[in-house]
């Protein structure tokens, strides 16, 4: 008789982290298929990614010949203070924009997927069209149409690549 406790585990035994397979399934159904959760999670991750993107992109602005003569005359400490303040402002602005895009896209894709009861490329395309149209709505109908088409094409291409790269 084998007395090894690990060999006596069943299908419903503890997963890494102490959760049973039923608890994992419940977690997946509550959080992964929950549109309000996707909205919040998309906004948070978009904010984080946008913040990093903003820092990286703003750091390129103050290099080399783009340094203005007025900024070059300041002390190194003053230059650093101005640059860091600008990096923070740009990072925060980029983070807010990414959060809005991610929240709109992820929640609209979730609602479309729930309505269609399918998980395919058309969900991402429709969500991309909706997101692009909403984000460009202030520019008028033509801007909304171009935003819809552009974002739909981009999200479809990314979704296609993600599904076929496995």
N, C-alpha and C positions, 0 to 999 in steps of 0.2 A: 504494500500500500504506500502510495506517494504522499508524504506529509508536507511537501513543499506548498506553502500558502499561495505562491504565485501561480502554480499549476491548477489550483482549485478555483480560480476566478472564473466567473461566468460572463456571458455577453453583457449583463447589466452591472458588472462590477465596476469599480472605480476607474475612471480615466485619469490621465495626468492632471493633477490639480484637485483630485478628490471628487469630481463630479461623475455621476452615473450617466450612462448613455441616454437615459430618459431625460435627465436634466439638461444634457447637451442639446437634445432635440427640442426641448422646450425653449431653451435660450435661442436657438436658431430660429424657431418660429416666432418668438416674441420680438426679437431684435432685428434679425436679418430681413424679415418680411414685414416690418412695421414701418409704414411711410413716415409718421412723425419722427421716429427714431432716425431714419435715414436722412430726413431734413436736418435735424440737429447735428448728427454725426458728419454729414456732408459740410455743413457750415463750419464746424470746428476744425475738421481736417483741411478745408479750403483756407481758413484763416491761418492755420499753421504753415501750410505750404506757401501761401501768398506772402506771409511775413518773411520766410527764408528767401523767396524769390525777390522780394523788394530789397532786402539787404544786399544780395548778390548783385542785382542790377544797379543799385545806387552806388555801389563801391567802384564801379567802372567809370562813373561820371567824373570823379575827381582825379583821374590819373592823366599824366602827360600834359599835352598842350591845351587841354580843356580847363586847366587851372587858370582862373582869371588873374590879371595883374594885381587887382585889389586884394585878392586872397593870398597871393604870393608874398605880399608885403607884410602880412601879419605874422606873428610869432607861430612857432610850430604848435604850441598849446592852443592858441586861438583857432588855427586852421583845423586841428583835430576836433575841437568843440563844435565848430560850425559843420564839419563833415559828419560827425556822429549825430548831431541834431537832425540834419537833413536825411541821413540814412534812416533814423527812427521814424521821421514823418513819412518818408516814401515807403518804408516797410509796413507801417500801419495802414496807409492808403491801399497798398497792394493787397494786404491781408484782408481788408474789408471787401475789396472787389472780388477776390478769389472766393471768399466765404459766400457772397451772394450768388455767384455763378454756380458753385458746387451745391448749395442748398436748393436752388431752383431746379437744377438739372437732376439731382438725385431724387428729390421728392416727385418731380413730374415723371421721371422714368418709373418710379415705384407705382404711382397711380395708373400709368398706362399699362404696365405689366399686370397689375391686379385686374384692370378692366378687361384686357385681352386674354388673360389667363395663359400667357405664353411668355417664354424667355428667349427672344431672338433679336436679330439686328434691327428690326423695325421699331422696337421699343426705344432703343438709343437714338435712332434717327428722328422719331417723333418727339422725344424729349429734347433732343438737340434743336429741332425746329422751334419748339415752344420756347426754350430758353433763349435762343438767339433772337426770336421775334420779340419777346418781352424785354430783353435788355436793350434792343434797338428801337423800342416803341416811341421814345421821345423824338426820334429823328423823322418820324412819319411812316407812311405805308411802305414806301420804297425801301427805306432803311430797314424796316421790320422784315420785309421779304428777303433782302440780302442777308440779314442776320440769321433768319430762319434757314436759308439755303446753306450758308457757310457753316453754321454750327452743326446742322444736320449732317453735312458731308464730313466734317471733322470728327464728330462723335461716331459716325458709322465706320469711318476708316480705323479709328482707334479700337472700337469694339470688334471689328473684323480681325484686326491684328492680334488683339488679346485672345480671341476665341481660337484662332488658328496657329498661335505660337506655341501651344502646349504639346 
